[in-house]
Each structure stands twice: as C-alpha cells, then as structure tokens.
C-alpha cells in the first residue's frame, strides 16, 4: 500500500494584537504595541522561497480598520509592530493516541537560519525591528488579541 507523501509547509498563526510580549526566565525579552503576534512553525522541506512569500503576504495583509472600521489597512499603513515566536508545536500530529508527536517539525539546524531570515526580512519589509522570542526556549507569551483577529497561513495552501 503506497502512503501519500506528507506535504510539509511553513506555518503561521497571525494574531492582530493591541499588545504582546514574550518572557523568558522571568525577563521580558520582547514586547510590542499594536500589531501582530506571529507564531511560526518550520519543517525541513521549507526554503527561502517560503520565507519570501510569507513576508510579502504578511506585510501587505489588510486586517486593520480604516476610517470606516473596515479591515482595509496593512501593518505598514498603521505603523504597527510585530513579535515573532518560533512554535514547533504547530506541527503536532495527533492521529494516533492522545500524546502528540512533532516528527514533522524541522530540525534546529534547518529551522534556526530560516527563522532568523524570516525575522530579518520582515523587519526590512516593515521598516522597524521585529521582536522575537528565543528559538527552543521555554517562553511565556502574553497578548491581547484585538478583534479577535487570528489568521492561519501556510506556504503550501495559498488560499
């Protein structure tokens, strides 16, 4: 019996926030005001093409209200901020049993450079430093979801 190959993709959960922060060992590493908290999951099949596509899509995503409170403005239009947190658990496989596995999540060697490139390119795209967590750390993430507006986006399912 032939198994279908799993098509892996770079995954994001984008949350429009009033503010967000990430704390590591009781120290605030990054905090932002209005903008996006982005959870980013990377698998070993991901490439810089995935990074480039996501950065362009996120920088131009129009989910902020205009003068008529219609979602018509981008993060650029509102001079918003972004906080990116690495999130390997976006690759949870829960098909068998009740304890998820993360065998589809990318290795550190592959994921860290892509995570850093994603943050760097996103910083360049919005013209300001993107806040980050720390890859592989135990992080406490705090946010006030604005709306709420939460969008899941991945690079192989470009809806």
N, C-alpha and C positions, 0 to 999 in steps of 0.2 A: 504494500500500500504506500503510495507516494504522499508524503506530507507536503502541504503548501509551505513554501519558504516564508518566513516571517519578514514582512517589510517594515523595517525599523525607520524611525523618523525622529528628528529633533522636536521636542515637545515643549510648549509653554502654556502656562496659565497666567493670563494677564488680568490683573485686578486694578480697576481705577480706584485710587485711594485719596482720602483727604490728607492722610499722613501715614507713614510706615517707618519701622525701624527693625534692625536686627542686632541682637545682643549675643555676645559670646563670652563665657566665663564672667558674667555679671558686668561686662563692659559693653557699652553701645559702640558697635563698630561703624554703623551707617544709619543715617536717618534722613527722611525726605518729607517735604510738604506735599502739596497737590501733585499728583502724577500717577505713575504705575508702579505697583509691586509685581515683578515678573519672577515666577518660578520656572526654572529652565532645566529640562532633562535632556541628556545627550546619550546617544548609543554609539557603538563602534563604527557603524556604517555612515555616520554623519560626516559632512565635509564643510569646507569654507563656502561652498555654494549654498548650503543650508543656512549658514550664518548670514550671508549676504541677503538672502531672500527674507529671512525673518526681520533683520534690522530695517530693511526698506519698508516692509509691511507694518511693523510696529511704529516706526517714526511717523508714518502717514495715516495711521489708523484714526478715524474720526469718531470718537466716543465722548467728547467733551461738549457741553452745551454752548450754543451760540446765544445771541441776544433774545431769541425766542424759545430758549431752553430745548432746542432741537440738537441732537448729537450730530454736530457738523464741524467740530474743531478737533484738530490733532494735538498731540503733546507739544508740538512746535508752536502752534497757534496760541496755546495758553501758557507758554514758557514753563511747562511742568518739569518735574524731576522723575528720575527712575531709580529704583532699587532692584537689583538682580540677585536672586538667591539660587544656588545650584540645588537641584532636587532630584536625586536618583530615584526616589520612591514614585515618581511619575511613571516608572516602568514596572510597577507592581504586576505580577502575574498571579492571579487568584483562581485559576482554572481548577486546580486540584487542591482540596483541603481548605483550611481556613488560615493558614500561615502563608502570607505572600512570599514570593521569591522575586529577586531582582536580577535574574540572569541576563536580561536584555539591556540593562544599564551599561553604559560604556565604562571601559577601564579608566583609571586615573590618568594613565599615560596618554590616552587618546582624548579624554574629556577636558582635562585642565587647559590645554592650549586653545581648544575651541571655546570654552567658557571665557577665557581671557580675551580672545579675539572678539567674541560677541559683545562683551562689555566695552572694549575699546572702540569698536565700530559704532556701537550705539551712542557712546559718548561723543564721537565725532559727528554723528548724524543729528544729534540734538544740540550740539554746541555747549555742552556742560558735562561735568564729571558725573558718571553713573555710580551710585552707591552699590556696594557689593557685600555679600556675606563672605564666608571663608569656606572654600571647597573642602568638603569632608568633615567640617566641624559640627559639633552639637550646637545648633543655633536656636535662639528664641526669637520668633518673628511676630511682631505686633503690627496691626494695621487697622485702619478704619476704612472699610470698603465703602466707596461713595456710589450710591445708587440703589442697590448694589449693581455694579457692572463687572462681570467676570467673563472673560473670553478664553476659550481653549483654542490654541492654534498649533498646528504642526506642519512640517515641511513636505510631507507626502500626501496630505489630504487638504489640498488648497481649495477649500470651499468658498 
